Amino acid sequence: MKLCAKHIIAAAGAAVVIVLIILCMTVPSCAGKLGFETTFYYVCYNSPPDAQSASSISTVVRSYGGAGYIIGYDGRYYVTVACYYDNNDAQSVVATLGKKGLGCSVVEVTAGDFELRGSAKRNAEKYKGNLETLLSLSRLCYDLANSLDGYSVSQSSAKSVLGDVGSGLSGLAAINTANCFTEDIERLKAECSDAAAGYVFSYDVRRLQIAITDCITNVKIY
């Protein structure tokens, strides 16, 4: 789905509001698991045998306009072209790329069923809020990348949206100063700054989107 600049900017503002809501979350939880689950469908090019090979393929994928972000899943490396929230969308892109001679496949990754132990139980509501906010920010990047591909958003509007994504990440950083999210959020802030530097390309925004979803699927709750 492609959104106009007005809709994307409005969504960005909503994402920042979500962060402000999380700032007020102090409700303790004694649940054994964190009530959050979501699935991502990564369109991936090839499956390189090691990190070095993946890095080389990543450069090629980016030259074709793909994200080129490397994810690790089930002991294997995958070089991502894009990330979708619906399997049909991902499969459609794989079919289109196949007609162009690019052999890709869909890698389905589900995040959830996070175990809560020790002090993590006290932070359950905040951690769930972190994940929901990151998911919202990832979708915002997804919409922005699609709009950039469709030439329906200006560079100034794209930078404004990325600025709001950065603000959302900074808000998360402020409430996660020394926990399992801290390092990943700082890394995402750097990715966001890189995407907003100079001309904003859709593949850089997709890379940021996938970096956010990768954080969601790989964070170690403690």
N, C-alpha and C positions, 0 to 999 in steps of 0.2 A: 504493500500500500504506500502510495506516495502522498506526502502531505505538503501543503504550501507553507511558506515561511511563517505565516501568522500562526498556523496550527502548531508547528514545531516549537516556536518560541513559547506559546502558551503551555505546551506540555513540559517544556524545560522549567518554567516557573512552578508548575505543579510538582515536579520532581524535587525542587529545592524546598517546597513546603513540606514534603514528606520527611525530609531530613530534620526540619524544625520540629515536626511531631515526634520524631525519634528522640530528639534532645530531651523531651519531657517524659520519656518512658523510664519508669523506675519500678515497675510492677515485678515482684519476685515470682519465680516459678520453681516448682519442685518436680516438674515433669521429667521423665527419663529420656525423652527425645524432643527435639525441636520441631515444632509443627510447620515445616516448610518443605515444599517439593516442587521442582520444575524440571522440564526437559528441554534440551537444546539439540538441534539437528545441524551438525557441521558438514558443510560440503568440503571435502578434502581431496587433495591431489596426491595420489600415490601414497605409499606408506614406507618411508625410508627406514633402513635398518638401524641407524644410529643418529645421534644428535648432529654430527658433522655433516652427514648426508642431508639431513633435514634442513640445515642452514643453507646449503647450496640450492636445494629445491625451492626454499622460501624466496630466494632472490628471483628465481624464474617466475614463480607464481605472482609476485608483486609486479613484474614486468608485464604481465597479462592483465593487471588491474585487480588482482585478488589480494586478500589481506596478508597472506604469507605468515600469519602467526602460527607458531608451532605449539601444539597441545600434546600432552602425554596422557595416554589412556590405556589401561590394561597392559602395561609394559611395552607399548608401542608408541612411535612418534607419528603424528599426522600434521601435514602442512595444510592449513585451512585456506579456503578461498572465500568463504562467507559462512555466516551462522544464521539459522532460521528458528522460528518458534513453532513451526508447523511442518510436519514431515512431507506433506504434499508440495509445499513451496520448495523445499530442499530437493525433492526428487525431480521436480520440474526443471530446476536449474541444472541438475546433473544431466538430464536428457538433452538440454540445450547445449551444454558444453561438450557433450559427447558428439553431437553433430558437427562441432567445430574441431574435432580431433583431440579434445582434452579429456582424458580418462579420469573421471572423478567418481567418488562414492560418498554416501551419507554415513556419518558416524553419529549414532544417537547416544547422548550422555545425559543421565538423570542425576540431579543433585537433590539430596534430601536424606531423611532418616538419620539425621545427625544425633549422635549420642551425647547426652549431657551428664558429665561427671564432675564431682567436686564443686568448685567455684563457678563452673559454667552454668549450673542451675540458677544461680542468682542473676546471671546475665542473659537468661534465655530470651526475655522479651526484647532486650536491646539487640541481641544477635539476630533474632528473627527480623527486627526492623532493619538492621544492616543489610540482610540478604534481600529483603523486599525492595529497599531503596536501590541497591546495586542492580537488581533486575529491571527496575523502572528506568534507571540511567542507561542500561544496555539497550533497552527498546528505543529510547530516545536517539541513541547513536545509530541504531538500525534504520529508523525513519529518516534521519538526516542523510545517511549514506545513500539511501534509495532516492531521495530528493536531489542530491548532488548528481547522481547518475542520470536523472531525468531532467536536469538543468532547470528545476523548478524552485531553486533557492539560491539567493545571491551569496557571494563570499562574505559580505558583512553580516548577513543573517546567520550564516554557518558559524562564523566566529562567535557571534552572540550566543548561539546554542551551546557551543563548546565551552564558552565562558560559564554558562549556567551549569553544565555538567561538572566543570572544575569546581564551582562553588558547592555543588552537592557533595563532591568528594572531600572538599575541605571541611564541610560540616561533619561528615562522617569521621574524618581524621581527628576533629576536635573532641569527639566523644569516645574515641578508641585509641587513647594515647599509649596504652601498655597492655594489649591483649592479642588474641590470635588474628585479628584483622589489621593491626597496625601496619605491619610491613607491606602487606598487599595493597592497602589503600594508598600508602606513599608511592608505591610503584605505579599505581593507576593514575595518580596525580601527575607524575612525570610523563606517562603515556599521553595524557590529555594535553599537556603543554606542548608535547612534540606534534600532536595532530593539529593543533591550532597555530603552530608557527608557520609563517609564510602563507603560501597558497594552500587552501584546505582541499585535499583530495579525498574522494570517497573511500579509496582503499586504506587510507590512514584512519579514517573514522571507523571503518569495519574492523581494523586491527584493534582499535580502542574498545569497540563493542565486544570483541572476542576476548580481549584481555580481562574485561569485567566479568564475562560469563565464566572464564577459566578460574577466576578468583572464587566465584560462587561454587563451582563444582569441586574445587580442591582445598578450600579452607579447612584447617584442622581445628575443630572447636575444642577449646579448653577453658 
